[in-house]
Amino acid sequence: RSHTREKRYKCKQCGKAFIYFNPFQRHQRNHTGEKPYECKQCGKVYISSTAFQYHVLSHSGAKRYKCKQCGKGFNLPSSIRYHEMTHTGEKPYKCKQCGRAFRSPSHLQTHGRTHTGEKPYECKQCGKVYRYWSGLRIHELTHIGKKIKTYECKECGKTFDNPTSFKKHEGSHRKVKTYECKECGKVFGFSSSLRRHERTHIERPHKCKICGKVFHSPRSFQTHEKSHTREKCYKPHKCKQCGKAFIYFSAFQRCTLERSNM
């Protein structure tokens, strides 16, 4: 029945039409970059309430769906299906123009912009347009005098301001994972990822004296310790517009972007 109903809500930016207002509203956020749902525990933001609610579950430690091959757990059935493709190599979504295949329809849609030239994300201050929301976010910081080193993926053109996130993204394009854990057989695209994983099989050496939480890496342990004394600890990232200081750069970014859009 939905195929015969009139699609009343049409996106002015890309022409896509919708029957119902809520899907149309969610789609609009892909162009504006708006992510109204923020996790109070970690600060991560989301476009849709559904994705946000599933993310909140990740903090509870409850992961109902477990991969039979490597044992990794997931909150969503769609997440485990996507993960299982990394074991099988399946990529069911194929680009009609160049034949390149992808694991998800969203990745195919993003790739399609390389053929159409579509750049749906526009800077409200200068009008410059970008293919990805991440590129717009990094650009917006230049308007408040913040210079950030960027990393661009040669495979798909996506940009990052964090080298760790960039390396992890690059690994997602790899067809072969060459680093295997001798303990459980799980495979990784980077030797550094394997080393981090291997620590899960040994005793965690860093224990918090205040709450008893244990950590594999000293860096994670030091960051956690600061959470107990946030009002006293070093906050190196200070917003020039409101004067508020932050421990984490991601929180500083959110503040500066909010102020620049006011």
C-alpha positions as CSV (number, residue, x, y, z in Angstrom):
1,R,0.0,0.0,0.0
2,S,2.9,2.4,0.8
3,H,4.0,2.2,-2.9
4,T,0.7,3.8,-4.1
5,R,0.5,6.6,-1.5
6,E,1.7,10.1,-2.4
7,K,5.1,11.2,-1.2
8,R,4.2,14.6,0.1
9,Y,7.6,15.5,1.8
10,K,10.3,16.3,-0.7
11,C,13.9,17.2,0.2
12,K,14.9,20.5,-1.5
13,Q,18.6,19.5,-1.4
14,C,18.6,16.1,-3.1
15,G,15.0,15.6,-4.4
16,K,14.3,12.5,-2.3
17,A,10.6,12.2,-1.4
18,F,8.9,10.6,1.6
19,I,5.3,9.6,2.6
20,Y,5.8,10.4,6.3
21,F,7.2,13.4,8.0
22,N,9.4,11.6,10.6
23,P,11.6,9.8,8.0
24,F,11.8,13.1,6.0
25,Q,12.9,14.9,9.1
26,R,15.6,12.3,9.9
27,H,16.8,12.5,6.3
28,Q,17.1,16.3,6.5
29,R,19.6,15.9,9.3
30,N,22.0,14.1,6.8
31,H,22.3,17.4,5.0
32,T,22.4,19.7,8.0
33,G,24.7,17.5,10.2
34,E,22.3,18.0,13.1
35,K,22.6,15.2,15.7
36,P,20.1,16.1,18.5
37,Y,20.5,12.9,20.6
38,E,23.5,13.1,22.9
39,C,24.7,10.3,25.3
40,K,25.2,11.7,28.8
41,Q,27.8,9.1,29.6
42,C,30.2,9.5,26.7
43,G,29.0,12.5,24.8
44,K,28.5,10.6,21.5
45,V,25.7,12.2,19.3
46,Y,23.2,10.6,17.0
47,I,20.8,11.6,14.2
48,S,17.9,9.2,15.2
49,S,16.5,8.3,18.6
50,T,16.6,4.6,17.7
51,A,20.3,4.6,17.1
52,F,20.8,6.6,20.3
53,Q,18.7,4.1,22.4
54,Y,20.7,1.2,21.1
55,H,23.9,3.0,21.9
56,V,22.8,3.6,25.5
57,L,22.4,-0.2,25.8
58,S,26.1,-0.5,25.0
59,H,27.0,1.1,28.3
60,S,25.0,-1.5,30.2
61,G,27.3,-4.3,28.9
62,A,24.3,-6.3,27.6
63,K,25.0,-7.6,24.1
64,R,22.4,-10.1,23.0
65,Y,23.7,-11.0,19.6
66,K,27.0,-12.9,19.6
67,C,29.1,-13.9,16.5
68,K,29.6,-17.6,16.3
69,Q,33.0,-17.3,14.6
70,C,34.8,-14.9,16.9
71,G,32.5,-14.4,19.9
72,K,32.2,-10.7,19.5
73,G,28.9,-9.3,20.9
74,F,26.4,-6.8,19.5
75,N,23.3,-4.9,20.6
76,L,21.6,-4.9,17.2
77,P,20.8,-7.8,14.8
78,S,21.7,-5.5,11.9
79,S,25.1,-4.9,13.5
80,I,25.9,-8.6,13.8
81,R,24.8,-9.2,10.2
82,Y,27.2,-6.5,9.1
83,H,30.0,-7.9,11.2
84,E,29.5,-11.4,9.9
85,M,30.2,-10.1,6.4
86,T,33.8,-9.3,7.6
87,H,34.2,-13.1,8.0
88,T,32.5,-14.2,4.8
89,G,33.8,-11.3,2.6
90,E,30.2,-10.7,1.4
91,K,29.5,-7.3,-0.2
92,P,25.9,-7.4,-1.5
93,Y,25.5,-3.7,-2.5
94,K,27.1,-3.0,-5.9
95,C,27.6,0.4,-7.6
96,K,26.0,0.3,-11.0
97,Q,28.5,2.8,-12.4
98,C,31.8,1.3,-11.5
99,G,31.0,-2.1,-10.1
100,R,32.5,-1.6,-6.7
101,A,30.7,-3.5,-3.9
102,F,29.9,-2.5,-0.3
103,R,28.6,-4.2,2.8
104,S,25.9,-1.7,3.6
105,P,23.5,0.5,1.5
106,S,24.6,3.6,3.4
107,H,28.2,3.0,2.3
108,L,27.0,2.5,-1.3
109,Q,25.0,5.8,-1.1
110,T,28.0,7.7,0.2
111,H,30.2,6.2,-2.5
112,G,27.7,7.3,-5.2
113,R,28.6,10.9,-4.4
114,T,32.0,10.4,-6.0
115,H,30.1,9.8,-9.3
116,T,27.4,12.4,-9.0
117,G,29.6,15.1,-7.4
118,E,26.9,15.7,-4.8
119,K,28.1,17.7,-1.8
120,P,25.1,18.0,0.6
121,Y,26.8,19.5,3.6
122,E,27.1,23.3,3.4
123,C,28.9,25.7,5.7
124,K,26.4,28.3,7.0
125,Q,29.1,30.9,7.4
126,C,30.9,30.8,4.0
127,G,28.8,28.5,1.8
128,K,31.6,26.0,1.1
129,V,30.2,22.5,0.5
130,Y,31.4,19.0,1.4
131,R,30.7,15.5,0.4
132,Y,30.9,14.3,4.0
133,W,29.6,15.7,7.3
134,S,33.0,15.1,8.9
135,G,34.6,17.4,6.3
136,L,32.1,20.1,7.1
137,R,32.7,19.7,10.9
138,I,36.5,20.0,10.5
139,H,36.0,23.1,8.2
140,E,33.7,24.9,10.6
141,L,36.5,24.9,13.3
142,T,38.6,27.0,10.9
143,H,36.1,29.9,11.4
144,I,36.9,30.1,15.1
145,G,40.7,30.0,14.5
146,K,41.3,26.3,15.2
147,K,43.8,24.7,12.9
148,I,43.4,20.9,12.7
149,K,45.5,18.4,10.9
150,T,43.2,16.3,8.7
151,Y,43.6,12.8,7.3
152,E,41.9,11.9,4.0
153,C,41.1,8.4,2.9
154,K,42.5,7.8,-0.6
155,E,39.9,5.0,-1.1
156,C,36.7,6.9,-0.5
157,G,37.7,10.6,0.2
158,K,36.3,10.7,3.8
159,T,38.3,13.0,6.1
160,F,39.3,12.6,9.8
161,D,40.8,14.8,12.4
162,N,42.0,11.9,14.5
163,P,44.8,9.6,13.3
164,T,43.5,6.6,15.2
165,S,40.0,6.9,13.7
166,F,41.6,7.4,10.3
167,K,43.7,4.2,10.6
168,K,40.7,2.2,11.8
169,H,38.6,3.5,8.9
170,E,41.4,2.6,6.4
171,G,41.4,-1.0,7.7
172,S,37.7,-1.2,6.9
173,H,38.6,-1.1,3.2
174,R,41.0,-4.0,3.5
175,K,39.9,-7.3,2.0
176,V,42.3,-9.4,4.0
177,K,43.0,-9.4,7.7
178,T,46.5,-10.8,8.2
179,Y,47.1,-10.6,12.0
180,E,45.7,-13.6,13.9
181,C,45.5,-14.1,17.6
182,K,47.1,-17.4,18.6
183,E,44.9,-17.6,21.7
184,C,41.4,-17.4,20.1
185,G,42.0,-17.2,16.3
186,K,40.4,-13.7,15.9
187,V,42.0,-11.8,13.0
188,F,42.9,-8.1,12.6
189,G,43.9,-5.7,9.9
190,F,46.6,-4.0,12.0
191,S,49.3,-5.4,14.3
192,S,48.5,-2.7,16.8
193,S,44.9,-3.9,16.9
194,L,46.1,-7.4,17.5
195,R,48.4,-6.3,20.4
196,R,45.5,-4.5,22.1
197,H,43.3,-7.5,21.7
198,E,46.0,-9.9,23.1
199,R,45.9,-7.9,26.4
200,T,42.3,-9.2,26.9
201,H,43.8,-12.7,27.4
202,I,46.1,-11.6,30.2
203,E,45.7,-10.0,33.6
204,R,44.8,-6.3,33.6
205,P,47.7,-4.6,35.3
206,H,46.2,-1.1,36.0
207,K,43.6,-0.9,38.8
208,C,41.9,2.2,40.1
209,K,42.4,2.6,43.9
210,I,39.1,4.6,44.2
211,C,36.6,2.4,42.4
212,G,38.5,-0.8,41.6
213,K,38.0,-0.6,37.9
214,V,40.8,-2.3,35.9
215,F,42.4,-1.4,32.6
216,H,44.8,-2.9,30.0
217,S,46.5,0.3,28.9
218,P,48.1,3.0,31.1
219,R,46.6,5.7,29.0
220,S,43.0,4.5,29.5
221,F,43.8,4.1,33.2
222,Q,45.1,7.7,33.5
223,T,42.1,9.1,31.7
224,H,39.8,7.2,34.0
225,E,41.6,8.5,37.1
226,K,40.9,12.1,36.0
227,S,37.1,11.3,36.0
228,H,37.3,11.1,39.9
229,T,38.8,14.6,40.2
230,R,37.4,16.5,37.2
231,E,37.0,19.7,39.1
232,K,40.7,19.7,40.0
233,C,42.4,18.0,37.0
234,Y,44.2,19.6,34.1
235,K,41.8,20.8,31.4
236,P,44.0,21.8,28.4
237,H,41.2,22.6,25.9
238,K,39.7,26.0,26.6
239,C,36.9,27.6,24.5
240,K,37.8,31.1,23.6
241,Q,34.1,32.2,23.3
242,C,32.7,31.1,26.6
243,G,35.8,30.4,28.7
244,K,34.8,26.9,29.6
245,A,37.7,24.3,29.8
246,F,37.6,20.6,28.9
247,I,39.6,17.5,29.6
248,Y,38.7,16.0,26.3
249,F,39.2,17.5,22.8
250,S,35.9,16.0,21.6
251,A,33.9,17.9,24.3
252,F,35.8,21.1,23.4
253,Q,34.9,20.6,19.7
254,R,31.2,20.3,20.5
255,C,31.3,23.5,22.6
256,T,33.1,25.5,19.9
257,L,30.7,24.3,17.2
258,E,27.7,25.2,19.3
259,R,29.0,28.7,20.0
260,S,29.9,29.3,16.3
261,N,26.3,28.4,15.3
262,M,24.6,30.7,17.8
